[in-house]
Amino acid sequence: MSADAVCTQEAANAQLPGTYQAALATGTQPIAARFLTTHDYVRVDGVRIGTALTAARIDTFVNLTAAGKVVAGDTTVWTGGLPGAAGGSQTCNDWAGGVGAVGIIGQARATDGTAFRLESGSMCSAHRIYCLAI
């Protein structure tokens, strides 16, 4: 299942209206290229995250599931890099995984650049993803 399909399914399970995409960079496209640049993004509880997601700094933690449940403080999230930068070779082979694949992860309880780029994760194991309405 694609990351966008996971986001769509989680939103449907939580009975959220709209269309959702994963906030993941690819080898050639930054996260910001997937979303509107003049839109305020909010969590499911209505708290503002930020506008455009083109900068590394956000207004609040993105630490809620689609159902509104708080995730653990040390939860890591696949991102592929900072919102305005393509992930290059650290996108788990453009999220297809595979032997030797590496991806960039962020921290769900951060508001600075570590929300999107905490460290590289190897083996492309299970981490959460940020899902946003488009």
C-alpha positions in Angstrom: 0.0 0.0 0.0 1.4 3.4 -0.9 2.0 6.1 1.8 -0.8 8.2 0.3 -3.2 5.2 0.5 -2.2 4.7 4.2 -3.1 8.4 4.8 -6.4 8.0 2.9 -7.3 4.9 4.9 -6.4 6.4 8.3 -8.5 9.5 7.5 -11.4 7.3 6.4 -11.2 5.2 9.5 -11.3 8.4 11.6 -14.2 9.7 9.5 -12.2 12.8 8.4 -13.5 14.5 5.2 -11.2 15.4 2.3 -8.2 13.9 0.5 -5.0 13.2 2.2 -1.4 12.7 1.1 1.8 11.7 2.9 4.3 14.4 3.7 7.2 12.6 2.2 10.0 13.9 0.0 11.2 11.8 -2.9 14.6 11.7 -4.5 13.6 14.6 -6.8 10.7 16.3 -5.1 10.5 18.1 -1.7 7.6 17.6 0.7 6.5 21.2 0.0 5.9 20.5 -3.7 3.1 18.1 -2.8 1.0 20.7 -0.9 -0.5 24.1 -1.3 1.9 27.0 -0.4 -0.8 29.4 0.9 -2.8 27.0 3.1 -2.8 26.9 6.9 -2.4 23.3 8.1 -4.0 22.2 11.3 -4.0 19.0 13.4 -7.2 17.1 13.9 -7.8 19.0 17.1 -7.7 22.3 15.3 -4.3 23.5 16.5 -2.4 25.2 13.7 0.8 23.4 12.4 1.9 26.1 10.0 1.5 27.5 6.5 2.9 25.9 3.3 5.4 23.6 5.1 8.2 25.1 3.1 10.3 25.9 6.2 11.8 23.5 8.7 10.1 25.3 11.6 6.4 24.5 12.5 4.1 26.0 15.1 3.3 22.9 17.2 4.0 19.2 17.5 2.5 16.9 14.8 2.0 14.2 17.4 -1.7 13.2 16.9 -3.1 10.3 14.9 -6.0 10.8 12.5 -8.2 9.6 15.3 -6.8 12.4 17.6 -4.7 10.1 19.8 -1.4 11.4 21.1 1.6 9.4 19.9 4.5 8.6 22.2 7.1 11.3 22.8 9.9 9.5 21.1 7.9 8.6 18.0 9.8 9.0 14.7 8.3 9.8 11.4 9.5 9.1 7.8 10.0 12.4 5.9 12.9 12.2 3.5 14.2 15.5 4.6 13.4 19.1 5.3 10.1 20.4 3.6 11.9 22.6 1.0 14.5 20.0 0.0 14.3 16.9 -2.1 15.5 13.8 -0.2 18.1 12.7 -2.6 19.3 9.2 -1.9 17.8 9.1 1.6 14.2 8.3 0.7 14.2 4.5 1.1 14.5 4.1 -2.6 11.6 6.5 -3.1 9.8 4.7 -0.3 10.0 1.3 -2.1 12.5 0.0 0.5 14.9 -2.8 -0.3 18.3 -4.0 0.9 20.6 -1.2 1.9 17.9 1.5 1.6 18.2 4.6 3.9 15.6 7.2 4.8 15.5 10.4 6.8 13.2 10.5 9.8 11.9 13.3 11.9 10.6 13.6 15.5 6.8 13.9 16.0 7.4 16.0 19.2 9.6 18.7 17.7 8.9 22.1 16.2 12.3 22.8 14.8 14.1 21.2 11.9 14.2 17.8 13.8 10.5 17.5 13.1 11.5 16.7 9.6 15.2 15.7 9.8 16.3 14.1 13.0 18.6 11.4 11.6 18.9 8.8 8.9 17.2 5.5 9.4 18.5 2.3 7.8 16.6 -0.7 6.6 13.5 1.5 6.1 11.6 -0.2 9.0 8.3 0.8 10.3 7.9 4.5 11.3 4.9 6.7 11.2 4.3 9.3 8.4 2.8 12.7 8.5 -0.5 12.9 6.6 -2.0 16.2 5.4 -5.2 17.2 3.7 -4.8 18.6 0.2 
